[in-house]
Amino acid sequence: MNKEAALHSIVKESIIDLIKNGEYQTNTKLPTEAEFCKIYGVSRTTVRTALQQLNVEGYIYRVQGKGTFVSENKVKQFLTSTVEKFSEQVTMQGKNPSTKVISLKVIEANATLAKLFKQNIGDPVNKLERIRYVNDIPLQYEIAFLPWYKTPGLNIEACEKSLFKVLETQFNLKVKKTVEHLEFSLADDSISDKLDVPNGSPCFSLETYTYENDGSVIEFSKTLFRGDRAHFVIERNY
């Protein structure tokens, strides 16, 4: 690591600490680049690079003609044995969750879905597309697949709420466990439009397999989270 790279990392981490410690409050204006140069005794290039990285990582945002401001805290998503659903996790953080169903339709199972749901190729499968919002800002885009023979009559109104609750109350399907795979990805044109982020923005990609008591898969989903708005917490108990 060269000296310039080391300096901008130091500046960046220092600003993050000040944000986390409350020295720089949410939605308050940060010092200018020139002021940061004086504070840290570094060049404007160093400060600009640090601020660019903080912007990409979602710690700050810029308003043209007004300056740079501290972003709201990222929404925590807990990858633990927690039973709290999306809306409950968001509400506990003092934020307002909402869901918009983009599409709900019946499709024919391809080879992958047929194998997953132990069906025949061509059998009906419910395909659900949703966007989940926090304080009216899109956080995640989700595509979910459910075997139609287990979820006939699934409707849009029900899908605007907790899908797991619908499975239990409407279809008597009890979720036993989920297996989740988390990866890094970049937003393409379609995802950037749905999540209101620039093309190529960093995202978290989460694939979820949902199992009921008999070990069968009752739902498979792929969810894209905005990298600048989501923060994952992994808890292990020993």
DONUVO-168271 format. One line per 5 residues: for each residue x, y, z of N, C-alpha, C. Coordinates in Angstrom, 3 decimals, m for minus. Example, Ala and Ser with C-alpha at 12.3 -4.5 7.8 and 13.67 -1.06 7.14 Angstrom:
2
13.190,m5.690,7.800,12.300,m4.500,7.800,13.200,m3.300,7.800; 12.850,m2.250,7.080,13.670,m1.060,7.140,12.900,0.030,7.870
***
This chain:
238
0.852,m1.197,0.000,0.000,0.000,0.000,0.885,1.244,0.000; 0.656,2.165,m0.994,1.463,3.372,m1.022,0.976,4.375,0.015; 1.752,5.449,0.188,1.452,6.416,1.241,0.092,7.069,1.047; m0.239,7.430,m0.210,m1.514,8.101,m0.486,m2.691,7.197,m0.141; m2.565,5.900,m0.522,m3.633,4.944,m0.231,m3.796,4.761,1.272
m2.676,4.698,1.988,m2.734,4.534,3.440,m3.397,5.737,4.094; m3.102,6.939,3.591,m3.672,8.150,4.177,m5.181,8.229,3.971; m5.649,7.915,2.763,m7.096,8.036,2.549,m7.850,6.972,3.344; m7.222,5.825,3.588,m7.855,4.800,4.425,m7.968,5.283,5.869; m6.930,5.971,6.343,m6.946,6.509,7.706,m8.039,7.565,7.848
m8.124,8.457,6.852,m9.154,9.502,6.879,m10.543,8.874,6.840; m10.721,7.917,5.956,m12.016,7.243,5.816,m12.436,6.585,7.125; m11.553,5.807,7.737,m11.890,5.100,8.972,m12.147,6.081,10.112; m11.428,7.190,10.125,m11.649,8.200,11.158,m13.042,8.805,11.039; m13.460,9.110,9.816,m14.793,9.686,9.605,m15.875,8.673,9.975
m15.659,7.398,9.631,m16.617,6.350,10.007,m16.767,6.292,11.523; m15.646,6.346,12.238,m15.694,6.323,13.704,m16.485,7.510,14.246; m16.275,8.677,13.663,m16.990,9.875,14.116,m18.488,9.765,13.845; m18.843,9.131,12.730,m20.262,8.917,12.418,m20.872,7.934,13.414; m20.173,6.828,13.663,m20.694,5.808,14.575,m20.767,6.314,16.014
m19.846,7.200,16.378,m19.834,7.735,17.744,m20.805,8.893,17.934; m21.438,9.320,16.844,m22.424,10.384,16.953,m21.868,11.785,16.839; m20.567,11.905,16.562,m19.994,13.233,16.373,m20.594,13.898,15.131; m20.811,13.088,14.098,m21.501,13.551,12.899,m22.865,12.860,12.872; m23.917,13.618,13.090,m25.261,13.067,13.191,m25.880,12.834,11.811
m26.884,11.942,11.773,m27.602,11.645,10.538,m28.163,12.913,9.899; m27.943,13.034,8.594,m28.456,14.144,7.773,m27.829,15.501,8.097; m26.755,15.509,8.906,m26.050,16.766,9.143,m24.942,16.930,8.103; m24.617,18.175,7.825,m23.617,18.475,6.807,m22.213,18.248,7.353; m21.386,17.596,6.548,m19.998,17.349,6.922,m19.127,18.552,6.554
m17.933,18.634,7.119,m16.992,19.677,6.691,m16.705,19.564,5.194; m16.284,20.647,4.594,m15.930,20.638,3.174,m14.612,19.894,2.975; m14.282,19.621,1.708,m13.009,18.964,1.418,m11.847,19.796,1.954; m11.924,21.110,1.751,m10.841,21.985,2.226,m10.716,21.928,3.746; m11.861,21.880,4.430,m11.836,21.809,5.894,m11.272,20.478,6.373
m11.638,19.389,5.689,m11.078,18.081,6.043,m9.562,18.064,5.818; m9.107,18.739,4.776,m7.662,18.808,4.517,m6.931,19.428,5.708; m7.506,20.483,6.273,m6.895,21.139,7.430,m6.989,20.255,8.672; m8.140,19.575,8.838,m8.338,18.725,10.019,m7.312,17.599,10.056; m7.089,16.956,8.889,m6.220,15.780,8.853,m4.811,16.071,8.335
m4.592,17.272,7.818,m3.271,17.609,7.311,m2.880,16.799,6.094; m3.848,16.572,5.199,m3.597,15.774,3.997,m4.030,16.561,2.767; m3.741,16.003,1.591,m4.081,16.673,0.342,m5.570,16.528,0.025; m6.039,17.374,m0.887,m7.440,17.300,m1.301,m7.717,15.985,m2.028; m6.744,15.474,m2.764,m6.916,14.189,m3.450,m7.192,13.074,m2.449
m6.462,13.093,m1.337,m6.655,12.083,m0.293,m8.058,12.177,0.296; m8.491,13.391,0.610,m9.825,13.594,1.185,m10.907,13.189,0.191; m10.734,13.592,m1.068,m11.744,13.281,m2.084,m11.896,11.776,m2.259; m10.777,11.054,m2.268,m10.830,9.597,m2.408,m11.547,8.963,m1.220; m11.251,9.432,m0.023,m11.906,8.906,1.179,m13.410,9.146,1.126
m13.814,10.348,0.718,m15.241,10.678,0.652,m15.949,9.884,m0.443; m15.268,9.650,m1.554,m15.862,8.845,m2.624,m16.155,7.431,m2.136; m15.224,6.860,m1.388,m15.434,5.511,m0.864,m16.557,5.491,0.172; m16.620,6.497,1.009,m17.694,6.584,2.000,m19.051,6.720,1.322; m19.072,7.420,0.205,m20.318,7.582,m0.552,m20.767,6.249,m1.143
m19.833,5.520,m1.753,m20.148,4.217,m2.346,m20.631,3.239,m1.278; m20.026,3.295,m0.098,m20.371,2.365,0.973,m21.608,2.795,1.756; m22.185,3.944,1.400,m23.456,4.343,1.985,m23.385,5.110,3.287; m22.200,5.556,3.686,m22.085,6.308,4.933,m22.479,7.774,4.757; m22.293,8.295,3.556,m22.590,9.701,3.299,m23.325,9.828,1.967
m23.918,10.989,1.736,m24.527,11.276,0.440,m24.276,12.738,0.091; m24.325,13.030,m1.197,m24.019,14.378,m1.657,m25.254,15.037,m2.255; m25.399,16.310,m1.993,m26.463,17.122,m2.582,m25.792,18.234,m3.373; m26.029,18.235,m4.685,m25.349,19.200,m5.546,m25.647,20.632,m5.113; m24.588,21.387,m4.947,m24.728,22.785,m4.575,m24.887,23.025,m3.088
m25.012,21.941,m2.307,m25.228,22.105,m0.865,m24.130,21.463,m0.024; m23.586,20.336,m0.488,m22.511,19.713,0.268,m22.706,18.227,0.488; m21.986,17.704,1.470,m21.984,16.280,1.790,m22.599,16.066,3.163; m23.464,15.047,3.267,m24.226,14.824,4.491,m24.096,13.369,4.951; m24.390,13.148,6.230,m24.332,11.802,6.807,m25.616,11.051,6.470
m25.470,9.837,5.952,m26.631,9.018,5.606,m27.301,8.469,6.860; m28.544,8.024,6.690,m29.215,7.319,7.776,m28.508,5.996,8.028; m28.670,5.473,9.248,m28.062,4.190,9.578,m28.559,3.109,8.626; m27.661,2.207,8.247,m28.063,1.101,7.390,m29.047,0.190,8.129; m29.891,m0.480,7.355,m30.881,m1.385,7.933,m30.212,m2.716,8.238
m30.275,m3.137,9.488,m29.647,m4.392,9.885,m30.529,m5.578,9.493; m29.901,m6.590,8.913,m30.562,m7.848,8.605,m29.826,m8.932,9.386; m30.558,m9.645,10.239,m29.921,m10.606,11.134,m29.947,m12.005,10.526; m28.757,m12.556,10.266,m28.635,m13.920,9.756,m28.358,m14.845,10.937; m29.384,m15.046,11.747,m29.266,m15.873,12.943,m30.492,m16.758,13.026
m30.677,m17.379,14.167,m31.863,m18.207,14.373,m33.053,m17.363,14.809; m32.970,m16.055,14.584,m34.047,m15.156,14.977,m35.351,m15.510,14.281; m36.454,m15.281,14.962,m37.761,m15.554,14.361,m38.394,m14.271,13.827; m37.735,m13.122,14.059,m38.309,m11.870,13.596,m38.295,m11.801,12.071; m39.408,m11.379,11.504,m39.523,m11.247,10.063,m39.024,m9.869,9.637
m38.983,m9.647,8.303,m38.457,m8.394,7.766,m39.103,m7.185,8.429; m40.431,m7.143,8.432,m41.122,m5.971,8.973,m40.827,m5.784,10.454; m40.717,m6.887,11.191,m40.447,m6.793,12.622,m39.028,m6.298,12.881; m38.064,m6.807,12.101,m36.680,m6.363,12.271,m36.546,m4.872,11.976; m37.218,m4.419,10.920,m37.132,m3.011,10.537,m37.816,m2.128,11.576
m38.990,m2.550,12.040,m39.734,m1.769,13.027,m38.951,m1.630,14.324; m38.251,m2.701,14.732,m37.459,m2.653,15.961,m36.320,m1.641,15.866; m35.942,m1.277,14.638,m34.881,m0.288,14.438,m35.440,1.126,14.288; m36.747,1.268,14.561,m37.371,2.582,14.516,m37.655,3.082,13.118; m37.762,2.164,12.160,m38.000,2.546,10.772,m39.335,1.974,10.295
m39.808,2.485,9.168,m41.118,2.103,8.655,m40.988,1.184,7.439; m41.378,m0.099,7.562,m41.277,m1.029,6.434,m42.539,m1.028,5.579; m42.383,m1.336,4.303,m43.528,m1.517,3.416,m43.115,m2.435,2.273; m44.110,m3.002,1.606,m43.856,m3.961,0.534,m44.738,m3.653,m0.661; m44.158,m3.726,m1.853,m44.912,m3.555,m3.091,m44.749,m4.809,m3.941
m45.864,m5.422,m4.298,m45.827,m6.590,m5.176,m45.787,m6.106,m6.624; m44.742,m6.483,m7.333,m44.603,m6.103,m8.741,m45.375,m7.062,m9.632; m45.279,m8.349,m9.295,m45.897,m9.357,m10.147,m46.150,m10.633,m9.355; m47.268,m11.276,m9.639,m47.570,m12.604,m9.112,m48.254,m13.375,m10.225; m47.605,m14.427,m10.686,m48.170,m15.201,m11.787,m47.771,m16.664,m11.668
m48.479,m17.498,m12.410,m48.184,m18.925,m12.437,m47.368,m19.225,m13.687; m46.225,m19.879,m13.489,m45.360,m20.249,m14.603,m45.184,m21.765,m14.623; m44.556,m22.267,m15.673,m44.253,m23.690,m15.754,m42.879,m23.956,m15.147; m42.785,m24.990,m14.356,m41.519,m25.327,m13.709,m40.486,m25.750,m14.746; m39.292,m25.139,m14.663,m38.191,m25.617,m15.493,m37.517,m26.787,m14.775
m36.433,m27.281,m15.326,m35.786,m28.461,m14.745,m35.296,m28.192,m13.325; m34.759,m26.988,m13.096,m34.227,m26.652,m11.773,m35.328,m26.603,m10.726; m36.429,m25.908,m11.038,m37.532,m25.796,m10.083,m38.227,m27.139,m9.880; m38.366,m27.901,m10.951,m39.007,m29.213,m10.838,m38.223,m30.119,m9.889; m36.918,m30.102,m10.005,m36.078,m30.918,m9.122,m36.160,m30.419,m7.686
m36.161,m29.107,m7.521,m36.182,m28.511,m6.187,m37.480,m28.829,m5.452; m38.601,m28.736,m6.175,m39.910,m28.948,m5.559,m40.428,m30.378,m5.726; m39.582,m31.245,m6.318,m39.962,m32.643,m6.560,m41.246,m32.721,m7.392; m41.228,m31.968,m8.492,m42.345,m31.941,m9.428,m41.874,m32.390,m10.804; m42.784,m32.344,m11.753,m42.438,m32.616,m13.141,m42.178,m31.303,m13.871
m41.324,m31.352,m14.872,m41.109,m30.175,m15.708,m42.440,m29.776,m16.337; m42.760,m28.498,m16.250,m44.025,m28.011,m16.796,m45.126,m27.880,m15.768; m44.931,m28.434,m14.566,m45.937,m28.284,m13.511,m46.025,m26.817,m13.088; m47.197,m26.385,m12.606,m47.367,m24.970,m12.248,m46.599,m24.570,m10.986; m46.020,m23.374,m11.043,m45.271,m22.798,m9.924,m45.662,m21.329,m9.798
m45.894,m20.880,m8.579,m46.144,m19.457,m8.344,m44.824,m18.693,m8.384; m44.790,m17.614,m9.163,m43.623,m16.736,m9.214,m44.032,m15.365,m8.689; m43.346,m14.930,m7.633,m43.677,m13.682,m6.954,m42.497,m12.722,m7.022; m42.753,m11.479,m7.429,m41.730,m10.432,m7.429,m42.188,m9.305,m6.511; m41.302,m8.907,m5.587,m41.640,m7.846,m4.638,m40.459,m6.901,m4.436
m40.781,m5.671,m4.048,m39.777,m4.722,m3.579,m40.132,m4.376,m2.141; m39.140,m4.460,m1.256,m39.344,m4.115,0.148,m38.709,m2.749,0.397; m39.453,m1.889,1.077,m39.017,m0.515,1.324,m38.791,m0.271,2.813; m37.892,0.653,3.109,m37.693,1.145,4.466,m37.746,2.664,4.403; m38.713,3.237,5.117,m38.944,4.689,5.056,m39.116,5.153,3.611
m39.846,4.356,2.834,m40.182,4.650,1.433,m38.982,4.614,0.489; m37.849,4.108,0.943,m36.662,3.949,0.097,m36.486,2.460,m0.195; m36.358,2.061,m1.464,m36.216,0.633,m1.768,m34.953,0.044,m1.147; m35.119,m1.080,m0.457,m33.992,m1.757,0.175,m33.661,m3.059,m0.535; m34.699,m3.816,m0.928,m34.443,m5.127,m1.509,m35.476,m5.487,m2.572
m35.005,m6.217,m3.566,m35.855,m6.738,m4.634,m35.808,m8.254,m4.551; m36.965,m8.869,m4.543,m37.052,m10.308,m4.293,m37.858,m11.012,m5.382; m37.336,m12.150,m5.833,m38.086,m13.068,m6.694,m38.224,m14.379,m5.930; m39.461,m14.831,m5.729,m39.704,m16.063,m4.974,m40.520,m17.037,m5.821; m40.229,m18.314,m5.648,m40.948,m19.376,m6.346,m41.539,m20.331,m5.312
m42.810,m20.697,m5.511,m43.486,m21.615,m4.598,m44.284,m22.623,m5.415; m44.248,m23.913,m5.054,m45.023,m24.909,m5.808,m46.515,m24.597,m5.732; m47.156,m24.545,m6.891,m48.566,m24.142,m6.941,m49.464,m25.117,m6.191; m49.153,m26.407,m6.250,m50.044,m27.387,m5.623,m50.079,m27.242,m4.100; m49.070,m26.553,m3.537,m49.079,m26.294,m2.099,m49.583,m24.895,m1.763
m49.597,m24.002,m2.758,m50.017,m22.615,m2.499,m51.034,m22.133,m3.533; m52.093,m22.908,m3.794,m53.103,m22.454,m4.762,m53.882,m21.264,m4.193; m54.203,m20.324,m5.041,m54.972,m19.177,m4.572,m54.143,m18.101,m3.899; m52.827,m18.210,m3.970,m51.967,m17.154,m3.428,m52.292,m15.846,m4.138; m52.519,m14.770,m3.368,m52.947,m13.516,m3.989,m52.032,m12.357,m3.615
m52.120,m11.287,m4.389,m51.236,m10.131,m4.230,m51.390,m9.491,m2.861; m52.622,m9.331,m2.399,m52.845,m8.676,m1.111,m52.126,m9.402,0.018; m52.189,m10.726,0.009,m51.520,m11.507,1.051,m50.005,m11.348,0.967; m49.487,m11.234,m0.254,m48.036,m11.161,m0.455,m47.450,m9.808,m0.091; m48.299,m8.834,0.199,m47.805,m7.546,0.668,m47.458,m7.593,2.150
m47.729,m8.748,2.774,m47.417,m8.943,4.187,m46.332,m10.013,4.292; m46.186,m10.614,5.448,m45.185,m11.657,5.650,m45.575,m12.916,4.889; m44.705,m13.353,3.979,m44.996,m14.546,3.193,m45.021,m15.787,4.076; m44.135,m15.858,5.052,m44.109,m17.017,5.947,m45.406,m17.117,6.751; m45.932,m15.975,7.156,m47.192,m15.979,7.904,m48.337,m16.447,7.022
m48.311,m16.040,5.751,m49.335,m16.479,4.803,m49.260,m17.989,4.604; m48.050,m18.517,4.480,m47.887,m19.959,4.305,m48.492,m20.724,5.475; m48.315,m20.184,6.669,m48.804,m20.880,7.861,m50.312,m20.729,8.037; m50.818,m19.506,7.890,m52.231,m19.262,8.187,m53.162,m19.651,7.043; m52.720,m19.438,5.801,m53.598,m19.695,4.659,m53.445,m21.105,4.099
m52.222,m21.648,4.194,m51.975,m22.948,3.565,m51.536,m24.028,4.556; m51.501,m23.673,5.836,m51.141,m24.629,6.887,m49.764,m25.251,6.641; m48.832,m24.428,6.166,m47.461,m24.870,5.912,m46.552,m24.233,6.960; m45.968,m25.047,7.805,m45.127,m24.552,8.890,m43.668,m24.556,8.460; m43.042,m23.379,8.483,m41.628,m23.271,8.125,m40.780,m23.831,9.257
m39.927,m24.797,8.913,m39.040,m25.394,9.917,m37.680,m24.711,9.935; m37.137,m24.444,8.738,m35.820,m23.808,8.682,m35.615,m23.176,7.311; m34.623,m22.308,7.234,m34.178,m21.771,5.950,m32.675,m21.970,5.841; m32.215,m22.149,4.618,m30.783,m22.203,4.322,m30.500,m21.061,3.358; m29.547,m20.203,3.722,m29.312,m18.986,2.959,m27.868,m18.906,2.466
m27.712,m18.421,1.244,m26.399,m18.263,0.628,m26.224,m16.791,0.265; m25.221,m16.147,0.854,m24.999,m14.716,0.660,m23.766,m14.488,m0.204; m23.929,m13.686,m1.255,m22.828,m13.359,m2.155,m22.852,m11.869,m2.485; m21.773,m11.414,m3.068,m21.675,m10.032,m3.540,m22.024,m9.993,m5.021; m22.731,m8.948,m5.451,m23.050,m8.805,m6.871,m23.146,m7.326,m7.221
m23.281,m7.046,m8.514,m23.425,m5.681,m8.999,m24.785,m5.529,m9.677; m25.407,m4.387,m9.489,m26.730,m4.141,m10.059,m26.643,m3.972,m11.573; m27.470,m4.747,m12.308,m27.566,m4.538,m13.749,m28.670,m3.517,m14.020; m29.012,m3.319,m15.286,m30.007,m2.303,m15.638,m31.338,m2.545,m14.941; m31.772,m3.812,m14.917,m33.064,m4.143,m14.323,m33.069,m3.891,m12.820
m32.019,m4.346,m12.140,m31.953,m4.194,m10.686,m31.763,m2.736,m10.298; m30.935,m2.015,m11.044,m30.696,m0.608,m10.717,m31.989,0.198,m10.818; m32.839,m0.159,m11.770,m34.122,0.528,m11.920,m35.047,0.229,m10.741; m35.082,m1.026,m10.318,m35.982,m1.420,m9.229,m35.519,m0.893,m7.870; m34.211,m0.833,m7.659,m33.686,m0.390,m6.369,m33.284,1.079,m6.365
m33.450,1.739,m7.509,m33.158,3.173,m7.622,m31.697,3.470,m7.278; m30.801,2.702,m7.897,m29.361,2.907,m7.725,m28.709,2.933,m9.102; m27.520,3.523,m9.222,m26.833,3.532,m10.518,m26.465,2.122,m10.973; m26.424,1.923,m12.273,m26.001,0.645,m12.831,m24.591,0.319,m12.349; m24.381,m0.928,m11.910,m23.077,m1.332,m11.405,m22.884,m1.112,m9.920
m23.922,m0.641,m9.235,m23.811,m0.415,m7.791,m23.656,m1.739,m7.046; m22.899,m1.757,m5.937,m22.725,m2.993,m5.173,m24.016,m3.427,m4.491; m24.267,m4.718,m4.523,m25.457,m5.300,m3.894,m25.075,m6.581,m3.163; m25.913,m6.961,m2.208,m25.832,m8.288,m1.609,m26.866,m9.170,m2.301; m26.461,m10.369,m2.664,m27.371,m11.330,m3.282,m27.584,m12.484,m2.310
m28.844,m12.701,m1.922,m29.165,m13.725,m0.928,m30.123,m14.748,m1.528; m29.666,m15.992,m1.647,m30.533,m17.089,m2.082,m31.032,m17.832,m0.849; m32.343,m18.053,m0.789,m32.945,m18.680,0.385,m33.754,m19.907,m0.012; m33.505,m21.009,0.681,m34.273,m22.240,0.521,m35.073,m22.433,1.810; m36.386,m22.501,1.677,m37.262,m22.606,2.839,m37.846,m24.014,2.919
m37.695,m24.637,4.088,m38.114,m26.027,4.271,m39.260,m26.119,5.277; m40.165,m27.073,5.037,m41.192,m27.356,6.033,m40.789,m28.588,6.835; m41.660,m29.028,7.739,m41.297,m30.067,8.702,m40.879,m31.389,8.069; m41.462,m31.725,6.912,m41.127,m33.011,6.293,m39.841,m32.946,5.464; m39.163,m31.792,5.487,m37.898,m31.655,4.775,m38.020,m31.198,3.342
m39.229,m30.974,2.866,m39.418,m30.537,1.483,m39.278,m29.021,1.375; m38.836,m28.561,0.208,m38.677,m27.131,m0.041,m40.031,m26.549,m0.443; m40.474,m25.538,0.282,m41.757,m24.916,m0.044,m41.585,m23.526,m0.653; m40.357,m23.026,m0.642,m40.112,m21.726,m1.270,m38.630,m21.592,m1.583; m38.353,m21.029,m2.753,m36.987,m20.670,m3.124,m37.016,m19.223,m3.577
m36.098,m18.417,m3.057,m36.096,m17.004,m3.432,m34.682,m16.498,m3.641; m34.589,m15.444,m4.433,m33.340,m14.715,m4.614,m33.636,m13.246,m4.364; m32.887,m12.661,m3.431,m33.122,m11.283,m3.022,m31.867,m10.455,m3.228; m32.027,m9.291,m3.843,m30.926,m8.345,m4.039,m31.125,m7.173,m3.088; m30.124,m6.930,m2.236,m30.155,m5.828,m1.281,m29.230,m4.706,m1.747
m29.661,m3.479,m1.576,m28.781,m2.346,m1.847,m27.584,m2.381,m0.906; m26.392,m2.334,m1.484,m25.192,m2.375,m0.656,m25.008,m1.149,0.209; m25.597,m0.027,m0.211,m25.438,1.203,0.559,m26.487,1.356,1.649; m27.447,0.401,1.714,m28.525,0.530,2.692,m28.637,m0.660,3.640; m27.995,m1.778,3.295,m28.138,m2.996,4.095,m26.867,m3.308,4.868
m27.063,m3.847,6.061,m25.953,m4.222,6.940,m26.319,m5.560,7.570; m25.532,m6.594,7.292,m25.855,m7.931,7.777,m25.127,m8.230,9.084; m25.860,m8.829,10.009,m25.312,m9.207,11.311,m25.396,m10.721,11.440; m24.262,m11.353,11.703,m24.212,m12.801,11.886,m23.886,m13.084,13.346; m24.766,m13.804,14.005,m24.571,m14.131,15.421,m24.406,m15.636,15.580
m23.376,m16.042,16.302,m23.152,m17.459,16.576,m23.136,m17.677,18.086; m23.891,m18.646,18.536,m23.917,m18.988,19.955,m23.155,m20.285,20.181; m22.286,m20.295,21.185,m21.466,m21.473,21.465,m21.696,m21.937,22.899
***
